Amino acid sequence: MSQTAQSTEDFAIMRHRLKSIFGGSIGNLIEWYDFYVYNFFALYFAKSFFPNADPTVQLLNTFGIYALGFLIRPVGGWVLGAYADQAGRKSALTLSVTLMCVGSLLIAITPTYATFGVGAPVLLLAARLIQGISLGGEYGTSATYLSEIAVSKHRGFYSAFQYVTLIGGQVAGSLTLLVMQLTYTGAELEAWGWRIPFAIGGALSLFGLYLRRNLEETDAFKKVAAGPRRGALRALLQHPKEILLVFGLTMGGTTAFYTYTTYMPTFLVNTVKLSRDQATQISFISLVIYAALQPVFGAISDVIGRRPVLLWFGILGTLGTVPMLTTLSGTHDYLTALALIMAALLVVSGYTSINAVVKAELFPAAVRALGVGLPYAVAASVFGGTAPYIALWFKSGGHENWFYWYVTLLIFLSALVYGFMGDTKHSSRIDRD
């Protein structure tokens, strides 16, 4: 083959690879937008479903449903992860975005407590459970898909786009809130405006469904699909060490991530006493910069390895969480709050940028989606999804600073895992496949 022909073929392969990464990533962004708008608009719709005079109690009830949406995620991680390992990554990603569409549209049309009584929060809970199942399967399958589709020497860089789009979903939700705050009054948002982002999310999910129906399947799955198959859970249980590693390296990272992103707008309003508009602006600016950091840290891991990047988060997160949150809670300055949150997110990037590829590199292709998705979903449900609720619970009891130590402890435990585990860049099961 001539050099020109070889270059043309290499370009075609790279173009195909980038197209697949783009298609998988955009679908991931849409799913996370659908899930996160609940958090961003919680301040506006909380009393529509929980008519209690105390705003903290309203938020406790609202984030209680938010937490239940996380607690159901292991079911999604199990069912959709097994489906991805049996029927293919593409099929599981398509099913995941379909479920998310149903959940978003249901929230958009759910009547309020004043209209439907206790049935209103029940329907809200049902919609969040559907979304939780969807997201439980989304993480493991998209992490597997992006890791398998990327070339070995740039796998950290390309797989980091899972969190670029995950954060992008938060950015899109934050931008939606920002635009709506400029367009509508607070009373209009509380009365009916909060429904609009969920309707938008449902429509975007239909677009995500179109994208995912046109994805190419990964070569890694095609190879194992042609061979003998075993029961999914039984096959996964042959890898107990890897299961525990995924759980251990996730618990601190997921708690920190949801503390500094999902819970932060509420913290800025409820504790720092900034206005809703200021909290939304800070959230939007910090998330945009945070998203841009992910491929940078991913590329660094391709050069120096995954373990040093994880230790960056583990060590600095353990030492800096209490001072950062304590300082943040005591300030009322917009720029100081923004700077502190950005410093925290710079540290957390050591986990978020590469956690997906690290997990994918631990498992063989036959159980990769389930191996990544199920233990991650359990850890994210127990620690990540409950973080806003636990923070508010400590606050309502007059001990908000206890939450800072809770986050620190979980990061420390994960740091111990990073310290003793091997570097998956040098022992990747994806390369062995």
N, C-alpha and C positions, 0 to 999 in steps of 0.2 A: 504494500500500500504506500502511495506517495505521501510526502510530508504534508502537501496541501489537502489531500483527501483525509489524512489522519486528523488534521486541524479542524476540518469541517465536521468530522464525526464527533470530535471532542466538544466542539461548540454546540452541536445538536444535543449531546448528552447533558451538558451543563444547562442549556436552555430548558430542556425537559425537567431537569432536577429543580431548577429555580421555579418553574411553573408549578410543580407539585408542592414545593415549600410554600409558595404564595397562596395557593388554593387551600392548603391545610391550615395555614396561619390565619387567613382572613375569616375562615369559618370559626376558628377558635376565638377570635376577637368578638365576633357577633354573639357567641354563646356567653362570654364573660360580660359583655355589655348587658345582656338580658338579665343576668344574675345580679349584677352590681347596682343597677338602677334602684333596686329595692332598698339598698342601704342609703343611697344618696337622697332618695325622696322620703325616707322614713320619718324625718322631722315634719313632713307635711301631711302624710296620711295616717300617722299613728292614732290620732284621736278619732278618725273615721271608723276604726275597727275596735278601739279600746277607749271608750269615753270616760276617762278618769281625769280628775282635775290636776293631778300631779304629773308634770311632764316626764320626770324620771321614771315613774311607774308605767306610763304609756310606752316609753322607749324600752323598758325592761320587757314588756309584753311583746312588742314588735320585734325586738332582737331575740326574744325567746323563740319565736317562729323562725327567725333567721338561723338560729342555732339548730333547730330541728331540721331545717333544710340541709344543714351540713351533716347532721347525725345519720341521715338516710343515705349519704354519699357512698358508704361502703357497699350498700346493695347495688348501686350503679357501677361501682368499681368491680364488683364481683360479676354481675350479670353481663355488662357490656364488655368488660375485660375478657371474659371467657368467650363471648361472641366474637370479639376481635381476633382472638387466637384460633377460633374455629372457622369463622366465615370470612375473615379478612378485616384489615384496618379500615378500608374504605367503607364497607358495609356498616361497621360499628360507628364510624364518624357520622354517617348519614342518619342513622337511627338516633344518635345523640342530639343532633341539631333539630330533628323533628320533635322530640320530646320537649326541648327547650321552647320551641315555638308554641306548643300547646300550653305550657305553663305561663308564658308571658301574656298570651291572649286572654287566658282565664283571669289573671289579675286585673287586666285592663277593663274587664266587664263585671267584676265582682261587685255586688251592691254593698253599701255601708251598713254599719251596725244599726243605724237609725231606721233603715229600710227593711233589713232582713234579720235583725236580731243576732243571736249567737251563730246563726248560719253564715254570717259574713266572715268572721275570723276562721271558721271551719273551712270555707272555700279558699280563703287566703292560705291557710295551712296546706290544703290539698295541692294548690298550685306550686307552692314552694317545695313540697315533697317531690313533685314531678320534675321540677327544675334541679333539685338535689340529686335525683337519680341520673338525670342527664349529665350533670357536671361530674358526678362520680365516675362515670364511664369516659367522659371527655378527656380528663387529665391523662390517664394511663395510655389511652389509645393515641392521642395526639402526640404525647411525648415519644411513644414508640414509633409512630409514623415519621416524625421529623428526624429522629435519631437514625432510623434505618435508611431514609432517603438521602441523607447527607454523606459526603465523602469523609473518610476517616480523619484526614489531617485538618479538616475544618468542622468537625462534628460539634465541638463546643460552641463555635460561632453560630452555626445554622440552627442548632437546637435551642439556642438562647432566644430565638424568635418566638418560641412558645410563650415565654414570659413577656416578650415585647407586646404580643397580641393580647395576652392576659391583662397586662397593665393597660394596654390600649383600650380594652373594654371598660376599664375604670375611667380612663381619660375621656372616652366617648360619653360615659354616663355623667361624669363631672361637667363636661362641656354642655351636655343637654340641660343639666340643672342650671348652669350659668346663664345660658341663653334664655331659659324660661323665667329665671329670676329677673332678667332685664325686660322680658316681654309681658309678664303677668304680675299682678300684685300677690302678696302673701295670702290674702283671703281667697283669691281665685285658684292658687295652687292647692290650697287646703281643701277647697270645695270640689274641684274636678280636674285641675291641671295636672295633678300627679298621675292621672291615668294615661296621659299622652305618651310618656316614654315607654310604657309597657306595650302600648299599641305599636309604637315604632319598632320595639324589639321583636314583636311577633312578625312584622313585615320583613325586617332584616333577616330573621331566621329562615324565611322562605327563600331569600337570596342565598343564604348559606347552604341550604338544602340543594339548590341548583349547582353551586360550586362543588360540593362534595360528591354529587352523583357523577361528576366528570373527572374526579381524581384518578390517577393511576395507582394500582396496587404496588406495594414494595416488593423488591426481589427476594428479600429475606422471608416474607410470608409465602411467596410462591414456592420457594424451595421446601419449606416444612409442610405446606399443603399437599405436596405430592407424596409425602411419606406417611408412615403409620401414625395414628393419633391416639392419645390417651385421654381419660377424663381430665378436665381442666384443673379442678381443685386438687385432685390426687397428684397430678403432674407438678403442680406448684409446690406442694408440700415436700417434694424432693429437694427443695432449696430453702431450708429453714434459716440458715445463716443470712442469706440474702434478704429474706422477708424481714428479719429483725433489723438488718442494716437500713432498709428503706424506712421502717418505722422510726428508728433512732435518729437518723440524719434529718428526718422531716419535722419532728415535734418542735424543736426550737425555732427552726426557720419559718414554719407556717405560722407559729404564734407571733413572731416578730413581724412577719409580712402583714398579717391582718390587723395587728396593732397599729402599725404606721401608715396603713392605707385605708382599709375598710372602716376601722373605728375612729380614725383621726378626725374626720369632719365633725363627728359628734363630740369628741373630746375638746376640740377647739371651741365649740359653742357652749358646751355644758360645763367645762372646767376652766378653760382659758378665758372664756367670756368674750370671744370675738363674735362679730355678727355672722349670720348665716352666709351672707354674701362674701365676707372676708374668708370664712372657712372654705367655701367653694373655690374661691380664687387660689388660695394656698394649695388646696388639694390638686387642682388642675395643673398649676405650674410645676409642683413637685413631681407629679406623676409623669408629665411629659419628659422631664429631665431623667427621671428614674428609668423610663422605658428605653431611652437612648443609651443608658449605661449597660444594659443587658448584653448586647453583642460585644461590647468592649471587654467585659469580664469573661465572656465566653471565649473570645479570641485569646485572651491571656491564658486561659486554662489549656488551650491547644498548644501553647508554648511551654508553660512551666508545670502543667499537670492540674488535675482537678483538686487534689487534696490541699495544696497551699491556698487555693482560692476559698475553699470551705473553711479553712482555719482562720483566714482573714475575718470572716463573719463570726466564727465561734469565739475567738479570743476578744475581739473588739466589742462584740455584742454583750459578752459576759461582763466586761469591765465598764461599758459605757451606758447601758440601758437605764439604770437607776439615776445617775447624774443627769442624763438627757431629759428623761420624762419629768424629773423633779424640777429642773430649770424651766422646762416648757410650761409646766402647770403654774409656775409663779410669774410668768411674763404676760403682758397684755399688748405687746408690741408686734405688729404685723410682720415686719422684716425679720425680727429675731425668731419668731415662730417658724417662718419659712426656712431660715438657715438651719435651725435645729432639726427640723424634719428631714431636710436634704442630707444633713450629716448622717442621720440614722439610716436613710435609704441607701446611701453610699456603702455603708457597712452591710446592710441586708442584701445588697446586690451580690455579695460573695456566695450567698446561698441560692437566691432566685435564678441567677443567670445560668447555673449549671446543674441544678438539682435534677432536672428531667433527664439529661444525658447520663448523669452518674447512675441513676436508677436503671435506665434502659441498658447500660453497659454491664449490669450485674447478672442479667438473665439471658438464657437462650431464647431463640425466636419463638419456639413452640409455646412458651408461657410468658413471653415478655410483656404483653399488654396487661395481662392479669397480674403478673408479678409487680409491675410498676404501679398499677391502678389501685389494687385492693389494699395493701398495707399503707400506701400513701393516703387513701381515702379515710382509713380508720384514724390515722394520726391527725389528718386535717380536720376531721369531724370532732375528735375529742379535744384537740388543742386550738386549732385555728378558728373553726366556726363558733366556738364558745367564748373566744377572747372578748368580743364586745360585751357579751352578757356578763361574764365574770368581772370585767372592769366596772360596769354599771352596778353590779351587785356589791362590790367592795365600796364603791362611792356612796351607794344608798345607806350602807352601814357605817359610814364615816371613816373608812380606812382605805381611801383611794390609793395611797402609796403602797399598800400591800400588793396591789396588782403589778407594780413595777418590779418587785422582788420575784413575783410569780413568773414573769416573763424572763427575768435573768436566770432563774433556776433552770428553766427548760432549755434556754440557749446553752447554758453550761453543760447540761447532760448531752446535748447534741455535739458540743465541742469535744467531749470525751470520745464520742463515736468517730468523729473526723480524725482525731489523733491516733486512733488505733486501727482504723481501716486502711486497706491498701488503696493505691491510686488506680482508679478504673481506666484511666487513659492508657495505661500500660498493660492492662489485663482485660480489655474489652471483649465481652462475649459477642458483640456485634461483629467485630473483626474476625473472630473465630468462626462465626457462621458463614 
